Amino acid sequence: MQTFEFAILDWIQANCRCTFLDVLMPAVSWICNHGEIWIITALVLLAFKRTRKAGAAVAAALILHLLICNLTLKPLIGRIRPYNVNTAVKLLVSPLADASFPSGHSSASFASTAALKASGSRLWIPAFILTILICFSRLYLYVHWPSDVLFGGILGILLGFAGWKLSGAVFAWRVKRKNV
C-alpha cells in the first residue's frame, strides 16, 4: 500500500510542482491549519438568525471532528508522515508534530461542507471547492498519505451529517422546552 501511496505523492511532485502552486498550496493549507476558515464560517453563520441552524451544524461538526479525529484517532493510530519516510522531498512547510492519520484538514473541511449541505445552505458549493483545494494541498505539500486524506474526507462527511443531526436535535429540544 505504501508503494502505491508514494507513487501518487511522487507523481504530484514530478508533474504538478511549479512556482505558482509552491506559493498557493501552503497558503491554501494554512487557512485550515487549526480549522480557522471553518470556525470563522460557523461564527459568521451563527451571528445571523437566518443562517443560525447552518452555523450550529458546522460548529457541531467541528466539535465532533476535534474529539474524534484530532483527540482520539490521530494519537491512537500515530501514523508517520510521508516526508519522514522519504526524507529527500523538499518541504514547503515546517514539519508537523502530530500524527498523519487521518488528515485533520480533510476531516474538518469535509465535516463543514457536509454540514452546510445537510442544512440546505448554498454555501456548500464554494465550501466544497475550497475543501478539494485543501485536500490536494495536503498531498502537494507531502504532509499526508493519500489514504489519510481519503479517510479524513469520509470521516468528515460522516461527522458533518452527525453535526447537522445533533444541532437539529438541540434546536428541536429548545423549541419543545420553550413550549412546555
SULPE-V751279 format. One record per pair of residues at least 4 apart in sequence whose C-alpha atoms are under 6 Angstrom apart, sorted by sequence separation. I is the first residue (numbers start at 1). GAP is how many residues later the second one is. If there is no record, write none. Layout:
BEGIN
i->I gap->GAP
i->I gap->GAP
END
This chain:
BEGIN
i->6 gap->4
i->7 gap->4
i->11 gap->4
i->12 gap->4
i->13 gap->4
i->18 gap->4
i->21 gap->4
i->26 gap->4
i->32 gap->4
i->35 gap->4
i->48 gap->4
i->56 gap->4
i->64 gap->4
i->65 gap->4
i->66 gap->4
i->67 gap->4
i->68 gap->4
i->69 gap->4
i->70 gap->4
i->72 gap->4
i->73 gap->4
i->74 gap->4
i->83 gap->4
i->104 gap->4
i->106 gap->4
i->107 gap->4
i->110 gap->4
i->114 gap->4
i->117 gap->4
i->124 gap->4
i->127 gap->4
i->137 gap->4
i->147 gap->4
i->148 gap->4
i->151 gap->4
i->152 gap->4
i->156 gap->4
i->159 gap->4
i->162 gap->4
i->163 gap->4
i->173 gap->4
i->32 gap->5
i->116 gap->5
i->138 gap->5
i->139 gap->5
i->31 gap->6
i->45 gap->6
i->46 gap->6
i->138 gap->6
i->45 gap->7
i->117 gap->7
i->116 gap->8
i->46 gap->9
i->45 gap->10
i->113 gap->11
i->42 gap->13
i->113 gap->14
i->113 gap->15
i->42 gap->16
i->42 gap->17
i->80 gap->19
i->81 gap->19
i->79 gap->20
i->80 gap->20
i->78 gap->21
i->79 gap->21
i->79 gap->22
i->109 gap->22
i->74 gap->25
i->74 gap->27
i->106 gap->29
i->106 gap->43
i->110 gap->43
i->114 gap->43
i->100 gap->44
i->103 gap->45
i->107 gap->45
i->111 gap->45
i->115 gap->45
i->102 gap->46
i->103 gap->46
i->106 gap->46
i->107 gap->46
i->110 gap->46
i->111 gap->46
i->114 gap->46
i->115 gap->46
i->101 gap->47
i->106 gap->47
i->110 gap->47
i->107 gap->48
i->111 gap->48
i->112 gap->48
i->103 gap->49
i->107 gap->49
i->111 gap->49
i->115 gap->49
i->61 gap->50
i->102 gap->50
i->58 gap->54
i->58 gap->57
i->57 gap->58
i->54 gap->62
i->81 gap->62
i->81 gap->63
i->54 gap->65
i->61 gap->98
i->61 gap->99
i->61 gap->102
i->60 gap->103
i->29 gap->105
i->28 gap->106
i->57 gap->106
i->57 gap->107
i->29 gap->108
i->57 gap->110
i->56 gap->111
i->25 gap->112
END
